[in-house]
Amino acid sequence: MIKFGVLGVGTQWDSTFQPALQRLRQRVQVRALFDPVSARALMAGKQIQAMLCDSLTSLLTLKDIDEILVLNSSWYGESLLKFLLHYGKPCFLANNISVERKSL
């Protein structure tokens, strides 16, 4: 079973991501979740029974997470890529991140 951390719930959570994760629950487990909007994080965490993280760093440093699902990254921009590279966590980006090549 692959253990995921979810970063950013976003507007597609109820219609797309949460149902997909429920269908895959035999193969994947969402262990932890972080969203900068605490009400969204709390709601999503209850739905999938995941631990809530209080920061991006706390999510990325969890030892029992195999991969990060980045569902909403618009509020981090290219800084997010630098964090992910620094912590070495494999990730899946559900949306595009606008990056200037020379900044990386």
C-alpha positions in Angstrom: 0.0 0.0 0.0 1.3 3.4 -0.9 1.1 6.0 1.9 0.4 9.6 0.7 0.4 13.0 2.1 -2.0 15.5 0.5 -0.9 19.1 0.0 -3.6 21.6 -0.7 -7.2 20.5 -0.9 -8.5 23.1 -3.3 -11.8 23.5 -5.1 -11.8 20.1 -6.8 -11.6 18.1 -3.6 -15.3 17.1 -3.3 -15.9 16.6 -7.0 -12.7 14.9 -8.1 -10.0 14.1 -5.7 -11.9 12.8 -2.6 -14.0 10.3 -4.7 -10.9 9.1 -6.6 -9.0 8.5 -3.3 -12.0 6.6 -1.9 -12.1 4.3 -4.9 -8.4 3.6 -4.6 -8.5 3.0 -0.8 -7.5 -0.7 -1.3 -4.2 0.5 -2.8 -3.5 3.9 -1.3 -3.8 5.5 2.1 -3.8 9.2 2.8 -1.9 9.4 6.1 -1.6 13.2 6.4 -2.9 16.4 4.9 -2.0 20.1 4.9 -4.0 23.0 3.5 -3.4 26.7 4.5 -7.2 27.1 5.0 -7.8 25.3 8.3 -11.5 24.8 7.7 -10.8 23.0 4.4 -8.1 20.9 6.0 -10.3 19.9 8.9 -13.2 18.9 6.6 -11.0 16.9 4.2 -9.1 15.3 7.1 -12.3 14.0 8.6 -13.6 12.7 5.3 -10.5 10.6 4.7 -9.4 10.1 8.3 -6.0 11.6 7.8 -3.8 13.4 10.3 -3.7 17.2 9.9 -0.3 18.9 9.6 0.1 22.4 10.8 2.6 23.4 8.0 4.1 22.4 4.7 7.3 21.5 6.4 5.6 19.2 8.9 4.0 17.3 6.1 7.2 17.0 4.1 9.2 15.7 7.0 6.9 12.8 8.0 8.8 9.6 7.8 5.8 7.3 7.1 4.8 9.2 3.9 5.9 7.6 0.6 4.7 10.3 -1.7 3.0 13.8 -1.8 -0.1 14.5 -3.8 0.0 18.2 -4.6 -3.6 18.9 -5.4 -3.6 22.7 -5.1 -0.3 24.5 -5.4 -1.3 27.9 -6.7 -0.6 29.6 -3.4 3.0 28.4 -3.3 4.2 28.9 -6.9 7.8 27.9 -7.6 8.7 27.9 -3.9 6.9 24.7 -3.6 9.2 23.0 -6.1 12.2 24.1 -4.1 10.7 22.6 -0.9 9.9 19.3 -2.6 13.4 19.1 -4.1 15.0 20.0 -0.7 13.1 17.3 1.1 13.4 14.7 -1.7 9.8 13.5 -1.5 8.4 12.0 -4.7 5.3 13.9 -5.7 2.4 14.1 -8.1 1.3 17.6 -9.3 -2.4 17.8 -10.1 -2.0 21.3 -11.5 0.6 23.3 -13.4 3.1 25.4 -11.5 4.4 28.5 -13.2 8.2 28.6 -13.0 10.9 30.7 -14.5 13.6 28.2 -15.6 16.5 30.4 -14.4 15.1 30.6 -10.9 15.6 26.9 -10.2 
